[in-house]
Amino acid sequence: MKRLLQHWVVVLFVLLAVYPLLPVAEATRGEQFTHLFIYAILAQGLNIVLGLTGLLHLGIAAFFAIGAYTVGILTVSHFPFQQSFAVAAVAAVVMAALAGVLTTAPILRLRGDYLALVTLGLGLIVLYAIRNLDPITDGTKGLGPIDAGPLPGFSGRNLESWRLKSDWGRNWYNYPYFYYLSLTALGAVMLLVRNLEHSRLGRAWVALREDELAATCMGLNPARLKLAAIAVGGGVAGLAGALYAMALRHTGNPQAYDFTLSMLMICCVILGGMGNRNGVLLGTFLLIGFDRILTSILDNEIQAWVGSAAPYLKLSGYRLLIFGLVLILMMRFRPEGLLPARRIQRELHPEYDEAVGRAAAQAELAETAATAAESPAPLPLHASNAPASDTQHSFR
C-alpha cells in the first residue's frame, strides 16, 4: 500500500485510462474529465514559469487564448487554410511560444510585482484584441464550428467499429476518443516537465529562482533562461488552448480567457505546491474538479435532499468564497502547498532542517558513546618484575 501511495500518479493515470470501460462510466462525466485534463496541462505550463523559474506571470490565459484561436483560424470553414488538428495544434504551440518570447523580451529587467503588473496588462491586451478583431476572431461570438480531422488525410468520422458502448461517439472529437487524446497529452506534458526538472536547463531555472544575482555570478544568462521558461510555458499553454478549442468545437466566449482563469491557475499551483509537477496536478484536480464537477453533483444532492431549487442553496454560488477560505487556510497553515518541492519546503520551514541537524548530532554522540563503551579498557601500569637484588644498590 505504501508503494502505491508513493506512485499515486501512475495509479491515477491507470484508473483514468480504465474509466471509459467501466459500467458506471458516463459520457457527460467523461467530457468533464476531458476539460479537467486540459486545465491540468495549462497549470503545468504555469508551473514551469512560476514554480521552477520563479516568474510571477499573470497572463497565462493569454497564451491559452492564442492557442485556441490559432486552431480556430486554421480549421474553420470561412478561412482558406482548412488544416487538420495535428497541424493546427503544432502551430498553436509555436504561436504561443513565439508570443511569449516577443512580449517578454522588452521586460526582462522587471521582477516581482512589476513583472506581475506588466503580464497582467498583456493578458488584458490579448483579451480586448480578441473581442475587437471581428474580421479575424468574430468578436464575442468566437470561431466555430471546428470540424477538422485529427491528421492530414484522415477525417476521423464514422468510427462505428471503434464503439464498445452505446454512449461512445462516432467522431474522433467525441467521447472517449478525445478523452484519451487529452489524457495522453497530459501524460506527455508531465514527462516533459519531469525531464526538464532533471536537465541542465531545469537546474539553471531553479538557480535563477533562488538567487538571480548568484546565478549570474556563476555564469548563467538570466535573459536566456527567462525567455526559455516563457517559451516552454507558453507553448504548453498553447497546447492546452488547442485542445480546449477542439473539445468545444468552438473557441468559446472570449470571457473564458480573462484574468480569472490566470488567477485560478495560480491558485492551482499554490494549492498543489510550486515547483512540484505532481503537486500541481493534485491542486488542479482538487480545485478545477470541485469547480467543474463536484459542485454540480453537490447542488443536485442538496436540492434533492431539501426539496427546493432556491438559488441560495446552490453550492456553486459560493465557490469563490470557498476558494478564498481555502487559500487563506493554506497560507496560514501550509504555505508551501499540499505536495511542495523539497527545496521550497525547507525554505518555508527552516525548523525542519534544524530538527534534522539536532537529531543527527544526537545520533552521532550516541554512536560515539557506544563505541567508547565497547572498546577494551587500557592495561594498568605495573612495577617492574625484575629481582630486587638486581635493581637495588647498596651504598656504603
N, C-alpha and C positions, 0 to 999 in steps of 0.2 A: 504493500500500500504506500509506503514511504517513497519507493522508486516511482510509482505512478504520479504522486504529487510533485516530485521533482521534475517530471517530464509532462506536466499537465497540458502544455501547449500541443504536444504531439497527440495526446489523448483527445483534446478538444477538436483538433482537425479531423481525427478519425471519426469521432462522433458526428461532426457536421457533414462529413462525406457520406456517412451511412444514413443520415436523417431522411433524405427523399425516398429511401427504400423501405422505411418503416411503415407499418399500417396506420399509425397515428399521424403521419405527416400530412400537412395541408398545403395546397398551392399558395394560399394567401399568406400563411406564415413563412413559407419558403421565400416568397418575394420580399417580405420584411427582412429576413436574414440576408438577402442579397444586398439590400441597402446598408445593412449593418456592416457587411464586408467592405463595401465601398468607402464608408466613413472610417473604417479601421485603416484602410490604405492611406487616406488623407491624413489621419493622425500620425502615421509612421513618417510621412513626408515632413510634417511639422516637427516631429521628434528629432529628425536629422538637423534641422535648423536651430531649434530651441534646446533640445536635450543634449545633443552631442557637441554643438558648436557654441551654444550659449547666446545666440542672437534672438532678442525678443522681437519676433516678427508678427505683426498684427494683420497681415494681408494675405494669409494663406488661402483665403476664399477667392482672391483674385486669380490665382493660378488654377484653382478648381474651375472657375468660370471660363478661363481661357481654354482649358482642355475640353470642356463641354461644348463651347461654341465652335471650336475648331472642328470637332466631329460633326456638329450640325451643319456647318458651312460646306464641308467636304462630302456630305452624304444626302442632304435633302434634294428634292426634285427640282426646285426652282433655281438652283445653281448648276453650272455646267460641269462640275467636277465628277460627281457620281462615283465616289470611291468606295471600296469595301471598308468594313470596320477596322480590320487589321491595319490597313494603310492610314486610315484616319486617326487611329489610336497612336501610332508612331508619330504622326505629325503633331498630335496634341501634346505628347511628351516633349518633343523638340521645341514647339512654340512656347510652352510654359517655361521650360528651362531657359530658353533664349530671352523671354520676357523678364525672368528673374535676374539674369546677368545684366541686361540693359538697364533695368531700373535700380539695381543695387550698386553698379559701378560708380555713379556720381556721389553716393552717400557712404562710402566705405569708412570714412573717418568718424562717422557718428557711432555712438554707443548708448546702451541703456535706454533711458526714456526718450531721448532724441530720435534714436533709431525706431522706437516703437511708434512715435508720432508720425514719422515720415512714412512708414509702412502702412499705418492706418490710412493716411492720405492716399496711398497707392490703391488700397482696396476700394476706397470711395470713388476714385477716378475711374477705375475699371467698371464699377457698378453703374455709374452715371453714363459712361460711354456705351455700355450695353443698352441702357434704356433709350438713349437718344440717337443711336445709329440705326434708324429704322430701315434704310435700304439693305443693310447687312444683317442686322440681328432681329429684325421685325419688332423692335421695341419691347414693350411689356408682354406681347403675345408669345415671343420666343420662336425658335425654329423647329419645325416639325411638319409632318411626321418623319421620323428617321427610320428608313426601311432598307438598310444596307445589308448585304451578305457578310458573313464572317471573314471570308477570304476571297481574293480575286478569282473569279470564275466559278464560285460556289455560292449559291443563293441561300442555302440552309433552310429551305422551306419544305413543307410536306414531309416531315420526319415521322411518318406513321410507324415505320418499322422500329423506331427507337422508343416508342411509348410502352412502358411497362405497367403504367397505371392510368386510369381513366382521366385523372386531373392533370396529367402531363401535357404540355403544349405541343403544337405541331410545327412551330418555327424555332429556329435556334436561339432567338432572343426571349423565348418564353421559359417558364419554369419547367424542369430543373436544369436545362442546358446552360442558361446564363448564370444560374446559381453556381454551378460547378466552375464556370469560367471565372466568376468573381472570386470564388474560394481559391482557385489555383493562382490567380493574380495576387491575392493576399499572401499566400504561402511563398510565392516568388519574391515579393517585396520584403517579407520577413527574413528570408535567406540573404537578400541583398544587404539589408541593414546589418545583419549578423556579420557578414563578411567585411563590410565597411568598418564595423567596430574593431575588428581584429587586424585591420590593414594598417599600413603606414599612414594613409590619409586619415583614417579614423582616430588614430592616436594623436596625430597633429591637431585634429579638431578638438579633442579633449584638452590638450595642452593649451590651445588658444582659449578655450572656455575657462580654464583655471586661472591663467595669468597671461594676458596678451603681451605685456612687456617682457616677461621672462621667455615666452615663446619666440619673440622677435630676437632677443639676445642669443638664443640658441640656434639662430639661423633660419627659422621658419618665416615664410612670407604671409603675413596676415591677410593681405588683399586677395591673394590667390586662394587661400583657404576659405575665406568668406564667400567668394564668388563660386567656388566649387560646392560649398554647402548649399547655397541658394539655388544653384543649378540642379543639383541632385534632388533636393527637397521640392523645388518647383516642378521638376519633371515627374516625380511620384504623385504630386498633387494633380498635375495634368492628366496622368493616367487614371486617377480616381474620377476626375471630371468626365473623361471619355466614357468610362463605364457607367457613370451616373446618367449621362445623356442617352446612352443606349438602353439602359434599364427602363427609363421612362419613355423611350422612343420619341423624345422631345427634350429640348433644352430647359423647359420649365420657365417659371416666372423668374425674372432677374432678382426678385427679392430673396430667392433661395441662396444667393451668393453674397449676402450682405455681411456686415460686421458681426452679426450674431453668430454666424457659422464659424468665423475665426475665433471668437471667444469660446464657443463650445468646444472647438478642437483644443484650445489651450487648457480648458478645464479637464479634458480627457487626458492630456499629457501630465498635468499636475496631479490629478487623482491617481493615475496609474503609477507614476514615478518617472521623472525626467531622466532621459538617458538610458532607460531600460526598455527594450522593444517589447518584451513580454508584459511588463507593467503597463505600457501604453495600450497594448492590445486589451488587457483586462479593464483598464479605465474606459476605453471606448465601448466595450461590450456592456459594462455596467451603466454608463451614462446614456449612450445612444439607445441601448436596449431598453432602459427604463423609459426614455422619452418616446420612442417609436413603437415599442411592442408592449411593455409591461403596463403602461398607463391605460391603454385601450382595454386590456384584459381586466384590470382592476376597476375601471369605470363600469364595465358591464356587470361585474360581480357585485359592486356596491349598489348599483341601481336595482339589480335583481333582488338583492337582499333587503333593501329599504323599501322597494316598490314605488320608487319615484324617479323621474327623469329631470329633477331640478338641476340647473347649471352649477349651483354651488356644491353639489355632491360629486362633481367630476374631479377626479384627482389631476387630470391633465391641466386644469385651470390653475393649479398651484405648483406646477412643475418648476417654474423659475424660482419660487420661494424655496422649494426643496433643494434645488441646485445650490442656492446661496447658503442655506444652512449646512449642507454637506461640505462646501468649500470652507466655511468658517470653522467647522469642527476639524477638518483635515489640517488647516493651517495652524490650529491651536494644538492639536494632539499628535499629528503625524505630518509635519510639513514636507517630508521627503517623499510622500506618496505611499501607495499600498505595496508596491514592489520596486523600490528605488534602486538605482545603481549604487554599488558599494562605496564608490568614492564620494558621491553626494551624501549618502547616509552618514559617512564618517565626518564630513564637513559640518553637517547639521547637528550631529550628536557626538562631540569630541569625548564625552564621558565614557562612551563605549571603548574607545581606544585606551583611555586611562585605566578603566577596569581590567581590560585585557592585559595591559602592561603590569598592573599590580599583581594579577593572578600569575603571570609568567615569572615575575620576580619572586613571589612566594613559593612557586613550584621549584625554582632554581635553588632557593635557600633550603627547602625541604630535601631536595636531592643531595645537596652538599652535606647536610647534617646526616643523612642516611649513609652516605659514602664514608664519612668520618667514623660513624658508629660501627660499620662493618669491617674497617681496616684493623689489622692486628696491633696490639699495644707494643710500644717500643721496649726492648730488653733493658732491665735495670743495670746500672753500673756496679760492678763488684770489685772488691780489693784483689790485688794480685795474688795468685795461688803459689807463688814461689816460696820456698822454705825460708823461715826466719833467719836461719844460720847463714844463708847466702846473702841476705839483704841487710842483715844487721852488722854493724861495725862497732867494735869497742874502741874507745879512745882512752888511752891511759896518759 
